[in-house]
Amino acid sequence: MKQVVSISLGSSKRDGVTTAEFGGQEFLIKRIGTDGDKRVAARLIRELDGQVDAIGLGGTDLYIYAGNNRYTFRESAVLAANAKITPVVDGSAIKNTLERRVIAYLEANHGQNFRNQQALIMCAVDRFGLAEALVAAGAQTVFGDLMFGLGLPVPITTLNSLARLAGIVAPIITKLPVHFFYPTGNKQTQFTPKFEKYFSNASIVAGDFHFIRRFMPADMRNKLVITNTVTKDDELLLKQRGVHTLVTTTPEMGDRSFGTNILEGVLTVLAGKPAEQLTTEDYTGLIEQIGIKPRVKILR
């Protein structure tokens, strides 16, 4: 049995373990949260190096994208460097391939019409493929990168503006500790509603679940939420808030949706070659070959 373990800077309360089959291969899937402790994360990565088949880096990003540019978080790169043998992946390749396909899948298979729908993408540089797909489908988009990442009351409404901003800001923020702009540790279980009018205006809320959970208002009635890394408790919370439909971009494993880093680890193992050599076409081919589809769940 192949093993993929996610070492996350997130809360240990969200840990889980399950088995799943992909491409005829059985996998042991495990998430270990370190409650924001980078030293513990580094130690665990060193201990797992050479003992498991792939290591996922959760609760942070190694890369973010805007336009044709990729930016590397220095802190995450230092963490990943603790592994010398086992590949370390952060899920960004899945975000840039699988998540692009989700919008077309919902249109073709669930009759979802995105044209002229108001969509709030919590952090588009973290989900650039999903953001591009929503724009291409005709959604009226608001990108919350400055609002939810930096606390600035400045919505971004075009991909060109996002790419220009990323060119200025990304080289700076990728040198800072990730907890400055992303909820890690116990912050992932806290509620601090913010910029509620943008949630209220949107019929679609998309992006990282920790951003959604932390900042969403009490009233999320009739909304479509597109995200991942969702547990049973998270589903119950969204249902209580009034969410109509939950779409997780990664498939169900056990009774939950794990992070994109887990799925990228699975695909890296199946590809049988170093992660740095895998291309978008490689990931897309594996996704089609295995038949990976998003999970769509009606909550109300």
C-alpha positions, -999 to +999 in steps of 0.1 A: +000+000+000+013+034-010+013+062+017+006+099+013+009+120+044+000+157+047+019+177+072-002+208+078+004+241+097-033+239+104-052+228+134-046+192+147-084+191+154-089+185+116-066+155+114-078+123+097-067+090+082-084+068+056-077+045+027-086+051-009-081+035-043-068+055-073-059+039-106-060+004-091-036+013-064-045+013-027-034+044-007-031+051+030-041+088+033-032+107+065-033+144+076-012+156+106-018+191+118+009+209+138-012+238+151+010+263+134+043+250+148+069+251+120+095+233+140+072+203+146+063+203+109+100+203+099+107+175+123+078+154+110+089+159+074+124+148+083+110+117+100+087+107+071+114+114+045+121+081+027+094+063+048+063+073+028+057+077-009+047+114-009+045+142+016+019+170+013+025+204+026-008+217+041-019+249+058+004+269+035+013+273-001+047+266-017+036+284-049+010+309-059+001+319-095-011+350-113-011+352-151+019+333-164+040+340-133+047+316-103+059+329-070+075+308-043+070+312-005+104+313+011+091+299+045+074+270+027+104+262+006+125+259+037+100+235+052+099+214+020+137+212+019+136+190+051+128+161+028+157+148+007+142+116-007+104+117-007+087+143-030+070+172-012+039+187-030+016+216-020-014+210-042-007+240-065-005+218-096-039+204-088-053+239-083-040+248-117-054+217-135-082+199-117-099+231-104-100+247-138-121+218-150-147+220-121-167+249-137-171+232-170-180+200-152-208+217-132-221+233-164-222+201-184-233+177-157-254+197-132-269+224-154-251+252-135-252+285-153-224+309-142-231+337-167-237+370-149-237+353-115-220+372-087-189+352-075-166+359-046-132+342-049-116+345-015-080+345-027-075+342-064-037+339-065-042+307-044-069+295-068-059+311-101-072+282-123-106+283-106-107+321-109-099+320-146-125+294-152-152+314-135-143+345-155-144+325-187-178+311-178-192+347-176-194+352-138-192+387-123-162+381-101-147+398-070-113+386-059-108+390-022-070+388-021-064+422-005-095+420+017-091+386+032-053+382+029-042+417+040-074+431+056-076+460+031-111+471+019-101+469-018-119+444-040-103+433-073-126+427-102-104+418-132-078+392-138-055+418-154-057+439-122-050+408-101-019+399-122-006+435-120-011+435-082+005+401-078+035+414-097+040+441-071+029+424-039+038+387-044+076+392-044+072+409-010+046+387+008+062+354-003+092+364+019+070+369+050+057+342+074+025+327+061+006+334+093+006+371+085-021+366+058-034+330+061-051+314+091-029+287+106-032+267+138-061+275+160-071+305+138-086+279+115-113+272+141-121+309+149-149+330+133-141+366+125-167+377+099-153+404+076-165+423+045-199+408+048-215+428+020-194+409-006-206+376+007-242+390+007-239+401-029-225+368-041-245+337-051-212+318-055-184+317-029-152+299-040-117+293-028-098+281+002-121+267+029-102+282+058-107+316+044-144+309+039-149+294+073-131+322+092-146+352+074-181+341+063-212+357+078-239+338+097-262+341+067-250+321+037-285+312+025-289+296-010-252+300-019-231+277-040-198+271-022-168+257-043-139+247-021-121+216-006-106+203+027-141+199+042-149+176+071-183+164+083-184+191+109-177+217+082-206+204+061-229+207+091-217+243+097-223+252+060-258+236+062-266+256+094-255+288+077-280+281+048-256+270+020-276+253-007-249+234-026-213+223-016-188+214-043-155+201-033-129+201-060-112+170-046-132+137-043-145+123-011-120+101+008-136+084+038-162+108+050-144+141+040-126+160+014-088+163+019-066+191+007-053+194-029-018+186-015-030+150-007-044+145-042-013+159-058+007+135-037-014+106-050-010+116-086+027+121-082+030+086-069+010+072-098+030+091-123+062+074-112+085+102-119+099+132-100+074+159-091+095+186-107+093+168-140+055+165-141+037+189-165+002+202-167-005+176-194+008+148-171-016+158-143-045+163-167-039+129-183-039+112-149-071+130-138-089+118-170-074+083-168-085+078-132-118+095-137-114+120-108-145+142-104-155+168-080-180+160-052-214+178-055-236+178-024-270+195-019-272+207+017-306+222+016 
